[in-house]
């Protein structure tokens, strides 16, 4: 479920921040260098400067300095936490979530944290896949009926969608009627209906909103395009889906920002259509983020199998890098990328048994259509169709329409696409 990190000025602020990474040098290091160093050879490399990182890093540095000067300042601490959370999402790097939590710690330690802090904690818990904890915070905010309740209810609706409960999401979306912008509420409703047996009508309703959305904020436009693209893809309308994904990426690029989750969904759609060369072009600069590197390696592997030896070499290198990253994450106790590791084990390592084990663990956390596809493919390749009964029951209960899942249930077969 692709949801913008800011769907209005009041909803999850601090999104789409434009900036680049700068190399920081410690004061101690500067103190040790009294005279500038001039190399004797102009060809000598003094330092390798990294590629620009997530938009927001420069702003994060600035607001961090303010926070360090006044760590007890509530407004500055909230601002720092919001920017750190957003950068962490864009970088897919949990270290930034720790920065956000540190800024909020004085208020999180209270018996009753302020509502704004609870809302941010819910976001932190969600990105860490602590969905039950996030739901607890959101339930409390909705029940309190304070100024943050509508924001919390929208966040709860999207969390229900991530956990495969479109009926509960629809209840939240409809309860928000007249409390939020009609366009925003309509996207919410159609996102839920698009996962519960009314995909065609939901897509038609979203199409009707496109002209209205032209005047909306960037995050709302992105959410509409991403929701429509996901529904169209599941209905087998790949060209329409890819057009919406491309439009969304163009809008983000024009704004000088990015959304790795949306980019991964775009790549998944291309992979399903075996447009592997386009995936390589799309993700060439995304090797730092695991979810994007994975899709890049999948495309490279298939191009290699089609006869491009250079792609085989690149796929092997990227696969080895992914293996090291997953091992490191496991040593840290990090289980944030079960979905990607299941895809990796199935398509790149060809270890269906391990892939199925990871898919089962992932299914306990999140239940989006992509998770169901991975689960069914792993069960098929592992020759364990009985393991997929939970997914099949979920599909029947939600009445999900997905041409890829339908093919998997009618004609189970191995596949390297997500």
C-alpha positions, 0 to 999 in steps of 0.5 A: 500500500503506497501512502504519501508521508504527508497527505495534507499540511496537517497530516504527517508533516516534514515530507518531500524535503529537498537537500543533499548529504554533506561530509561532516568533519569532527571538531577534534579532527579539525583541531589536529590540523593546524596547517592546510595539507597540500598534496605533492601529486595533483592526482592523489585522491584525498577523499571519495565523496558519496553520492547525494543522499535523501532530500532532507539531510541538510535540513536535518543537520540544521535542525539537529544543531538547534535541538542540541542547543535546546534539547528541552524545547518542545517545538524544536524537538518535534521538528527534529523528530519529523525531519529525522523520521522522513529522512529515515523513510527515504533512506530506508535507514533505521538509524534516523528513527533512533534520532527521532526517538531520542528527540522525543524521549523526554515526552515519551517517558511521561505517563501521558505523552502529548498527542503530537508525540503519540502520533509521531511514536505511532509513525516510528512504530509503524516503520519499525513494523511494530504494527500492534504498538502503532495501532495502540497509539492510534486507537488512543488518539482516535478515542480521545477525539482531540485535534489529532484524531482525524489525522490518527484515523487516516493513519489507522486506515492506511495501517489497516490496509497494510495489514490486509484488512480493507473492511476496517480501513473502509470503516475509518475512511467513511468515518472521516467524511466531512472531517477531512478534504473530500478528495483526500477522503475519496482516495482513502475510500477507494484505496480500501474498496480497491482491495475488497471486491470493488476494484473497477468502480474504485479505479473509475472513481479515482479517474473522475478525481484526476482533474480535481487533483491537479490543484491538490498538493503534491503528496495528495496527487502522488497518493491518487496516482499510486493508488490508481496504479496499484488497482490498475496493475491488479486488474491487469491494466499494466499500461495504465498502471505504468503510466501513472507510476511514471507520472508520479515519478516525474512529479517527484523528480520535478519537486526534487524529492523521492519515495523509495516505496513508490519506486519499488512498486513501479519496478515490481509492475515492470518486472511483472511485465518482464520489462527488465531493461527498464527496471535497470534504467530506473534503479541504476542509482538506487543501490544504497537502498536494499529494496531497490537494489533487490529489484535491480538484481532481479532484472539484471539476473533475468537479462543475464539469463537472456544472454547478456553476460555483463548483466550476469556479473552485475547481478552476482555482485548485487546479489552478494551485496544483498546477502551481506546486508541481510546477514548484518540486519539479522545480527542486529535483530532487524526484521524490517525486510522480510519481504525483500529477503524472501524475494531474494532467497526465492529468485536469486538464491533459489532457496524456496524453503527459506523463502517460504519461511521468510514469507510466512514470517512476513505474512504475520506482519503485513498482508498486502498483495505483493506479500501474498504473491511472494508467499504463493510463489514460494509455496509453489516452488517449495512444493508446499501448497498447504502452507499457502492456505492462510493466503487463500483464505485471506483472498476469499475473505477480502474478495481481492481482485489480482490477476497475478494471484489468480494465475498463481492459484489456477496454475502454480508455477515458479517465478522470479518476479515479485 
